[in-house]
Amino acid sequence: MCLTACELRNPALSVLSGEEVGDSCLSETILPVEVPFPMPEFRKPVFPDTIVCLSIASIQDSLQTIYINSQIIALSEAGGGTISLEEGKWQTGRIELKSNINLHFPEKIEIYFSNRPEDYLPVVFTRYEDEECLSSGAFIYANNQKNVALTGCGKLIGPELSGKLFNTFREQFNNKAIRKKDAGVPVEERIYDGSSLDATMLLLNIFLPINCEGVFVEGIRIEGSLAWNTAPIYCANVIIRGVNIYLVGVPAGGGINIESTKNVLIEFSTLASGDDCFTIKVGSGEDGARVNKSSENIVIRYCLALTGDGGVTTAGGIKNVYVHDCVFSGTTRGLRSKTGRERGEGGDSLFYERIRIRNATKALNWDMLGSTYVMGELAERSPIRRKTPLTPSYSNIHIKDIVVENAGKFICASGIPESPLVNVTVENAIVSCNKLPEFTDVDSFSIRNSSIISQDSIMTFIDARNITFENVKMTLLHKLCLNKRGPLTTNIIIKK
């Protein structure tokens, strides 16, 4: 059942079910956006009336790359409009969007992207794993353009996971080696064109607009990919709505990645991912500090996440995020924040309301130290390090009206000894879980007006300060045990 516009605007609306969110409930118009911070009004973009229909019958080559790109260039230079592809099965290499172009995929169309690495050359400017470089970019790419769109309900299909492209890109790729090589190297010399094992091409996104103003995506279906999919970088004024992404089994198959981008609306979308579903991040380390572009003013609403590492994941350099009326059913984590020492920045002013989380290993998860695989010895709590300009911080996080069903852990909050997780509130939570909250390096965390049913009875506090439980009903199998460790564990208050 889809909700009416009036019901969706009702601030007293209860937490929604999975049948009431996602792409099947897409509204025709963009409903008003009400957020706890200043935000521009979102409207569907307007394109010139010119429509150019492309026909498979007019194509001589097996790949339609040149044909599609030449039509896009011609229409953009003439002032813009809509490029509509004929129904059927298309095969192509990299498509490059230009200003004032709406690339339209009708419902009965399938776009198959080539499995040959050479079909994504020459290299283009991109950002991969938080570092700028030159590589293959994406199956659909746009750089420094204005008013671009992907619309329609057609399918975009990446190469088979066993295909040549997947093997060439993934088997030779070493994330740590690339980061080490790029340290101190000018961006124009960070070239990954597949010419050698050391210069292997990087994984492609499905759609990557970079340095673009006005990006609109509506209705498309994505199946199969090599990496994260709809991934705006350095963009402004982005609307993504009604998309359906299926990437189960793809190790880096994240759904929608917002990176160093501002003024974003994501709504009525359904994601089944091999990695995080909705991700918000910026660059990391020295390269991220050099670029110095945050992700801010972001709204995610009426979305459904079916599988993935995180429902909504933030990873540093984030402020002014509002996630509401979403369902995460089967993601490993529900609301996830991650970073690491020397990654830089963090998160501030994050708001989550009316969220339903089902079957998560960790419903609410903050991991500020990161894994040893990525961060090495910096992921160890001790010894405590000196703060640097790249020490991250997370603060001012507000979670309200949340239902957690059958979670492994309700809360797993881990800050950094020299930079604790600060000022988190959880209100009106109804929780069924196996384990009670765990707090490590946290300062000022409040749980209020909530009900928790837990199979276990131990709460753990390590260097946790000013932790408050107010009007919280706990139903436990065993007597409550507070496991407090660390000389700075103070002010744990439980009020009736």
C-alpha positions as CSV (number, residue, x, y, z in Angstrom):
1,M,0.0,0.0,0.0
2,C,1.4,3.4,-1.0
3,L,0.7,6.4,1.2
4,T,-1.0,9.6,0.1
5,A,0.9,12.9,0.0
6,C,-1.1,14.1,3.0
7,E,-0.2,11.0,5.1
8,L,3.5,11.3,4.2
9,R,3.6,14.9,5.5
10,N,2.0,14.0,8.8
11,P,4.7,14.5,11.4
12,A,2.9,12.2,13.8
13,L,3.1,9.2,11.4
14,S,4.1,6.0,13.0
15,V,7.1,4.0,12.0
16,L,6.5,2.6,8.5
17,S,6.6,-1.1,7.3
18,G,8.6,-2.3,4.3
19,E,5.5,-2.3,2.2
20,E,5.1,1.4,2.6
21,V,8.5,2.5,1.4
22,G,10.8,1.9,-1.5
23,D,10.5,2.3,-5.3
24,S,7.1,0.7,-5.5
25,C,5.7,3.6,-3.6
26,L,7.2,6.4,-5.6
27,S,5.1,9.6,-5.7
28,E,4.8,11.4,-9.0
29,T,5.7,14.7,-7.5
30,I,8.4,15.6,-5.0
31,L,6.8,16.2,-1.7
32,P,7.9,19.2,0.5
33,V,11.1,18.6,2.4
34,E,10.9,19.5,6.1
35,V,14.3,19.3,7.8
36,P,16.0,20.6,11.1
37,F,18.5,22.7,9.1
38,P,18.3,25.1,6.2
39,M,17.7,23.3,2.9
40,P,16.9,24.5,-0.7
41,E,13.6,23.5,-2.3
42,F,13.8,20.4,-4.5
43,R,12.1,20.4,-7.9
44,K,12.3,18.1,-10.9
45,P,14.6,19.6,-13.5
46,V,13.2,21.0,-16.8
47,F,14.8,20.2,-20.1
48,P,14.2,21.7,-23.6
49,D,11.3,20.1,-25.5
50,T,13.6,18.5,-28.1
51,I,13.4,14.7,-28.0
52,V,15.9,12.5,-30.1
53,C,14.9,8.9,-30.3
54,L,17.8,6.5,-31.0
55,S,17.2,3.2,-32.9
56,I,19.2,0.0,-32.7
57,A,18.4,-0.6,-36.4
58,S,20.6,2.4,-37.4
59,I,23.7,1.0,-35.7
60,Q,26.3,-0.9,-37.7
61,D,28.7,-1.8,-34.9
62,S,28.2,-4.4,-32.1
63,L,28.8,-1.6,-29.6
64,Q,26.6,1.5,-29.7
65,T,29.1,3.7,-27.7
66,I,30.0,6.1,-30.5
67,Y,26.5,6.4,-31.7
68,I,25.0,7.2,-28.3
69,N,27.8,9.7,-27.3
70,S,27.7,11.5,-30.6
71,Q,24.0,12.1,-30.3
72,I,24.4,13.3,-26.7
73,I,27.1,15.8,-27.8
74,A,25.1,17.1,-30.7
75,L,21.9,17.7,-28.7
76,S,23.8,19.3,-25.8
77,E,25.6,21.7,-28.3
78,A,22.1,22.5,-29.8
79,G,20.8,23.5,-26.4
80,G,19.8,20.2,-24.8
81,G,16.8,18.0,-24.5
82,T,16.0,14.3,-24.1
83,I,17.8,11.3,-25.7
84,S,15.4,8.4,-25.6
85,L,16.7,4.9,-26.5
86,E,14.5,2.5,-28.4
87,E,13.2,-0.5,-26.5
88,G,15.5,-3.6,-26.8
89,K,18.9,-4.7,-25.8
90,W,21.8,-2.3,-26.2
91,Q,25.5,-2.9,-25.7
92,T,27.9,-0.1,-25.0
93,G,31.1,1.1,-23.5
94,R,31.4,4.3,-21.4
95,I,28.6,6.8,-22.0
96,E,29.4,10.4,-21.2
97,L,26.6,12.8,-20.3
98,K,26.7,16.4,-21.2
99,S,24.9,19.5,-20.0
100,N,21.1,19.8,-20.3
101,I,20.7,16.2,-21.4
102,N,18.1,13.8,-20.0
103,L,19.1,10.3,-21.0
104,H,15.9,8.3,-21.0
105,F,15.6,4.5,-20.7
106,P,12.1,3.2,-21.5
107,E,10.8,0.4,-19.3
108,K,11.5,-2.4,-21.9
109,I,15.1,-1.6,-22.4
110,E,18.3,-3.3,-21.2
111,I,21.7,-1.6,-21.4
112,Y,24.6,-4.1,-21.2
113,F,28.0,-2.6,-20.5
114,S,31.0,-4.1,-22.2
115,N,33.3,-6.5,-20.4
116,R,36.4,-5.2,-22.2
117,P,38.6,-2.8,-20.3
118,E,39.6,-0.9,-23.5
119,D,36.0,0.2,-23.9
120,Y,36.4,2.5,-21.0
121,L,39.5,4.4,-22.2
122,P,40.9,7.0,-22.4
123,V,41.2,7.6,-18.6
124,V,39.1,10.3,-17.0
125,F,39.3,12.3,-13.8
126,T,37.8,10.5,-10.9
127,R,38.1,9.7,-7.2
128,Y,38.5,6.2,-6.0
129,E,38.6,5.1,-2.4
130,D,38.8,8.7,-1.3
131,E,41.7,9.7,-3.5
132,E,41.7,11.6,-6.8
133,C,43.2,9.9,-9.8
134,L,42.8,9.2,-13.5
135,S,41.1,5.9,-14.5
136,S,38.1,4.4,-16.2
137,G,35.5,6.3,-14.2
138,A,32.1,4.8,-14.7
139,F,29.8,3.1,-17.2
140,I,27.9,6.4,-17.4
141,Y,30.1,9.4,-16.6
142,A,29.8,13.2,-16.4
143,N,32.4,15.8,-15.5
144,N,31.8,19.5,-15.0
145,Q,28.3,19.5,-16.5
146,K,25.0,21.2,-15.5
147,N,21.5,19.8,-15.5
148,V,22.0,16.1,-16.3
149,A,19.5,13.3,-15.8
150,L,19.0,9.5,-16.1
151,T,15.3,8.6,-16.2
152,G,12.9,5.8,-17.1
153,C,12.5,2.3,-15.8
154,G,15.0,0.5,-18.0
155,K,17.7,-1.8,-16.7
156,L,21.4,-0.9,-16.5
157,I,23.3,-4.2,-16.4
158,G,27.0,-4.4,-15.5
159,P,29.4,-7.1,-16.8
160,E,29.0,-10.6,-15.4
161,L,30.9,-11.2,-12.3
162,S,32.9,-14.0,-14.0
163,G,33.6,-11.8,-17.1
164,K,37.0,-10.4,-18.3
165,L,36.3,-6.9,-17.0
166,F,35.5,-8.1,-13.5
167,N,38.6,-10.3,-13.3
168,T,40.9,-7.6,-14.8
169,F,39.8,-5.0,-12.4
170,R,39.3,-6.9,-9.2
171,E,42.0,-9.5,-9.1
172,Q,44.8,-7.0,-9.7
173,F,43.4,-4.3,-7.5
174,N,45.2,-3.7,-4.2
175,N,43.7,-0.8,-2.2
176,K,46.6,-0.4,0.2
177,A,49.2,-0.4,-2.7
178,I,47.4,2.3,-4.5
179,R,47.1,4.5,-1.5
180,K,50.8,4.1,-0.7
181,K,51.8,4.8,-4.3
182,D,49.6,7.9,-4.5
183,A,51.0,9.6,-1.3
184,G,52.6,12.8,-2.5
185,V,52.1,12.0,-6.2
186,P,50.4,14.8,-8.3
187,V,46.9,13.8,-9.4
188,E,47.8,14.0,-13.1
189,E,50.4,11.3,-12.5
190,R,48.1,8.9,-10.7
191,I,47.1,7.0,-13.8
192,Y,45.4,3.6,-13.7
193,D,44.8,2.7,-17.4
194,G,45.4,-1.1,-17.3
195,S,48.7,-0.8,-19.2
196,S,50.5,-2.8,-16.5
197,L,49.9,-4.7,-13.3
198,D,51.0,-1.7,-11.3
199,A,48.7,0.6,-13.3
200,T,45.6,-1.7,-13.3
201,M,42.3,0.1,-14.0
202,L,40.1,0.7,-11.0
203,L,36.6,-0.6,-10.5
204,L,33.9,1.3,-12.4
205,N,30.8,2.8,-10.9
206,I,27.5,2.6,-12.8
207,F,26.9,6.3,-12.8
208,L,29.5,8.9,-11.6
209,P,28.8,12.6,-12.0
210,I,31.7,14.6,-10.8
211,N,31.8,18.4,-10.4
212,C,28.3,18.6,-11.7
213,E,25.5,21.1,-10.8
214,G,22.0,19.7,-11.0
215,V,21.9,15.9,-11.1
216,F,18.6,14.0,-11.4
217,V,18.1,10.2,-11.4
218,E,14.6,8.7,-11.4
219,G,13.2,5.2,-11.9
220,I,16.2,3.3,-13.2
221,R,17.0,-0.3,-12.4
222,I,20.5,-1.6,-11.8
223,E,21.6,-5.2,-11.9
224,G,25.2,-6.3,-11.5
225,S,28.2,-4.0,-11.2
226,L,31.8,-3.9,-10.2
227,A,31.6,-1.4,-7.4
228,W,29.3,1.2,-5.8
229,N,26.7,2.5,-8.2
230,T,25.1,5.9,-8.2
231,A,28.0,8.0,-6.9
232,P,27.9,11.8,-7.1
233,I,31.3,13.4,-6.3
234,Y,31.8,17.2,-5.8
235,C,28.2,17.8,-6.9
236,A,25.5,20.1,-5.8
237,N,21.7,19.9,-6.0
238,V,21.2,16.1,-6.5
239,I,17.9,14.3,-6.6
240,I,17.8,10.5,-6.7
241,R,14.3,8.9,-6.5
242,G,12.6,5.7,-7.3
243,V,15.7,3.6,-8.2
244,N,16.0,-0.1,-7.7
245,I,19.5,-1.6,-7.2
246,Y,20.3,-5.3,-6.9
247,L,23.9,-6.1,-6.2
248,V,23.8,-9.1,-3.9
249,G,27.1,-11.0,-4.0
250,V,29.2,-8.0,-5.3
251,P,31.9,-7.4,-2.6
252,A,32.2,-3.7,-3.3
253,G,28.6,-3.4,-4.6
254,G,27.5,-0.4,-2.6
255,G,24.2,1.2,-3.6
256,I,24.2,5.0,-3.5
257,N,27.3,6.8,-2.5
258,I,27.2,10.6,-1.8
259,E,30.8,11.9,-1.7
260,S,31.8,15.6,-1.0
261,T,28.4,16.6,-2.3
262,K,25.8,19.0,-0.9
263,N,22.0,19.6,-1.2
264,V,20.9,16.0,-1.8
265,L,17.5,14.3,-1.7
266,I,17.2,10.5,-1.9
267,E,13.8,9.0,-1.7
268,F,11.5,6.1,-2.5
269,S,14.4,3.8,-3.5
270,T,15.0,0.1,-2.9
271,L,18.5,-1.3,-2.5
272,A,19.9,-4.8,-2.1
273,S,23.7,-4.4,-1.9
274,G,26.9,-6.3,-1.5
275,D,28.3,-3.4,0.5
276,D,26.7,-0.4,2.3
277,C,23.4,0.6,0.9
278,F,23.3,4.4,1.4
279,T,26.7,5.9,2.1
280,I,27.7,9.5,2.8
281,K,31.4,10.4,2.9
282,V,34.3,12.6,1.8
283,G,37.9,12.0,1.1
284,S,40.2,10.8,3.8
285,G,43.7,11.6,5.1
286,E,45.9,14.2,3.5
287,D,44.3,13.9,0.1
288,G,40.9,14.6,1.6
289,A,42.2,17.5,3.6
290,R,43.8,18.9,0.5
291,V,40.4,18.8,-1.4
292,N,38.5,20.0,1.7
293,K,34.9,19.4,0.5
294,S,32.3,18.2,2.9
295,S,29.1,16.3,2.4
296,E,26.2,18.3,3.8
297,N,22.5,19.0,3.6
298,I,21.4,15.5,2.8
299,V,17.9,14.0,3.2
300,I,17.1,10.3,2.8
301,R,13.5,9.3,3.1
302,Y,10.9,6.6,2.3
303,C,13.7,4.2,1.3
304,L,14.0,0.4,1.7
305,A,17.3,-1.5,2.2
306,L,17.0,-5.2,1.9
307,T,20.6,-6.5,2.2
308,G,24.0,-4.8,2.7
309,D,26.7,-4.0,5.3
310,G,24.9,-0.8,6.5
311,G,21.5,0.7,5.9
312,V,22.8,4.3,6.1
313,T,26.5,4.6,6.6
314,T,28.4,7.9,7.3
315,A,32.2,7.9,7.0
316,G,33.6,11.3,7.9
317,G,33.3,14.9,6.8
318,I,29.5,14.9,7.2
319,K,27.1,17.5,8.5
320,N,23.4,18.2,8.4
321,V,22.0,14.8,7.5
322,Y,18.3,13.9,8.0
323,V,17.2,10.3,7.5
324,H,13.5,9.5,8.1
325,D,10.7,7.1,7.4
326,C,13.1,4.3,6.2
327,V,13.1,0.5,6.6
328,F,16.4,-1.5,6.8
329,S,15.4,-5.2,6.6
330,G,18.4,-7.6,6.6
331,T,21.4,-5.2,6.5
332,T,24.3,-6.2,8.8
333,R,24.1,-2.8,10.5
334,G,21.2,-0.4,10.6
335,L,22.6,3.1,11.2
336,R,26.3,3.0,10.9
337,S,29.1,5.5,11.3
338,K,32.7,4.6,10.7
339,T,36.0,6.4,10.4
340,G,39.5,5.9,11.7
341,R,42.5,7.7,13.2
342,E,44.1,10.1,10.6
343,R,41.0,9.8,8.3
344,G,40.0,13.4,9.1
345,E,36.8,15.3,10.0
346,G,33.8,13.2,11.2
347,G,30.1,13.8,11.6
348,D,28.0,16.5,13.1
349,S,24.3,17.3,13.3
350,L,22.9,13.9,12.1
351,F,19.2,13.3,12.6
352,Y,17.3,10.0,12.3
353,E,13.6,9.6,12.8
354,R,11.0,7.0,12.3
355,I,13.3,4.2,11.3
356,R,12.6,0.4,11.3
357,I,15.6,-2.0,11.6
358,R,15.1,-5.7,11.2
359,N,17.6,-8.6,11.7
360,A,20.7,-6.5,12.0
361,T,23.8,-7.8,13.7
362,K,24.3,-4.2,15.1
363,A,21.3,-1.9,15.0
364,L,23.1,1.3,15.9
365,N,26.9,1.2,15.3
366,W,29.6,3.8,15.7
367,D,33.1,2.5,14.9
368,M,35.5,5.4,15.0
369,L,38.8,3.4,15.2
370,G,38.2,1.3,12.1
371,S,39.6,-2.1,11.3
372,T,43.2,-3.2,11.4
373,Y,42.9,-4.3,7.8
374,V,42.4,-0.7,6.7
375,M,44.0,1.3,9.6
376,G,46.8,-1.0,10.8
377,E,48.0,-0.3,14.3
378,L,46.0,2.9,14.4
379,A,42.9,0.8,15.0
380,E,44.2,-0.3,18.4
381,R,42.8,1.7,21.3
382,S,46.1,2.0,23.1
383,P,48.4,3.8,23.3
384,I,46.3,7.0,23.3
385,R,47.6,9.2,20.5
386,R,48.0,13.0,20.3
387,K,45.3,14.8,18.5
388,T,46.2,16.0,15.0
389,P,44.3,18.0,12.3
390,L,43.3,14.6,10.9
391,T,41.8,13.2,14.1
392,P,38.1,12.6,13.4
393,S,35.1,13.5,15.7
394,Y,31.5,12.5,15.8
395,S,29.0,14.6,17.8
396,N,25.4,15.8,18.0
397,I,23.5,12.7,16.8
398,H,19.8,12.5,17.4
399,I,17.8,9.3,16.9
400,K,14.0,9.3,17.6
401,D,11.1,7.0,17.0
402,I,12.9,3.8,16.1
403,V,11.8,0.2,16.0
404,V,14.5,-2.5,16.2
405,E,13.3,-6.1,15.5
406,N,15.5,-9.1,16.3
407,A,18.9,-7.4,16.4
408,G,22.1,-9.0,17.6
409,K,23.2,-5.9,19.5
410,F,21.1,-2.8,20.0
411,I,24.0,-0.3,20.4
412,C,27.7,-0.8,19.7
413,A,29.3,2.6,20.2
414,S,33.1,2.9,20.0
415,G,34.8,6.3,19.9
416,I,38.5,7.1,20.0
417,P,40.2,7.5,23.4
418,E,41.5,11.0,22.4
419,S,38.3,11.8,20.5
420,P,35.2,10.3,22.1
421,L,31.8,9.9,20.5
422,V,30.0,13.0,21.9
423,N,26.4,14.0,22.5
424,V,24.1,11.2,21.2
425,T,20.4,10.9,22.1
426,V,18.1,8.0,21.4
427,E,14.4,8.6,22.1
428,N,11.2,6.5,21.8
429,A,12.9,3.3,20.9
430,I,11.2,-0.1,20.8
431,V,13.9,-2.8,20.8
432,S,14.1,-6.6,20.6
433,C,17.8,-7.7,20.8
434,N,20.2,-10.4,22.0
435,K,22.6,-8.0,23.7
436,L,22.4,-4.7,25.6
437,P,24.4,-1.6,24.7
438,E,28.2,-1.4,24.7
439,F,29.9,1.9,25.2
440,T,33.6,2.5,24.6
441,D,35.2,6.0,24.6
442,V,31.8,7.8,24.7
443,D,30.8,11.0,26.4
444,S,27.1,12.2,26.9
445,F,24.9,9.4,25.5
446,S,21.2,9.4,26.5
447,I,18.5,6.8,26.0
448,R,15.0,8.0,26.9
449,N,11.4,6.8,26.9
450,S,12.3,3.5,25.4
451,S,11.5,-0.2,25.8
452,I,14.2,-2.9,25.4
453,I,13.8,-6.7,25.4
454,S,17.1,-8.5,25.6
455,Q,18.2,-12.1,25.7
456,D,21.4,-11.0,27.6
457,S,21.8,-8.9,30.7
458,I,25.2,-7.3,30.5
459,M,25.9,-3.7,29.6
460,T,29.5,-2.8,29.0
461,F,31.2,0.6,29.7
462,I,34.8,1.3,28.9
463,D,35.9,4.9,29.4
464,A,32.3,5.9,29.2
465,R,31.1,9.2,30.7
466,N,27.7,10.8,31.3
467,I,25.6,7.9,30.1
468,T,21.9,8.3,31.0
469,F,18.9,6.0,30.9
470,E,15.7,7.8,31.6
471,N,12.3,6.2,31.6
472,V,13.7,3.0,29.9
473,K,11.9,-0.3,30.5
474,M,14.2,-3.3,30.2
475,T,12.9,-6.8,30.0
476,L,15.8,-9.2,30.7
477,L,16.3,-12.9,31.1
478,H,18.9,-12.3,33.8
479,K,19.6,-9.7,36.4
480,L,21.1,-6.5,34.9
481,C,24.9,-6.4,35.2
482,L,27.0,-3.2,34.5
483,N,30.4,-4.1,33.3
484,K,32.5,-0.9,33.9
485,R,36.1,-0.7,32.9
486,G,38.5,2.2,32.6
487,P,39.4,5.0,35.0
488,L,37.3,7.5,33.2
489,T,34.0,5.5,33.3
490,T,31.8,7.9,35.3
491,N,28.2,9.2,35.7
492,I,26.1,6.3,34.6
493,I,22.6,7.3,35.5
494,I,19.5,5.1,35.4
495,K,16.3,7.0,36.1
496,K,12.8,5.6,36.4
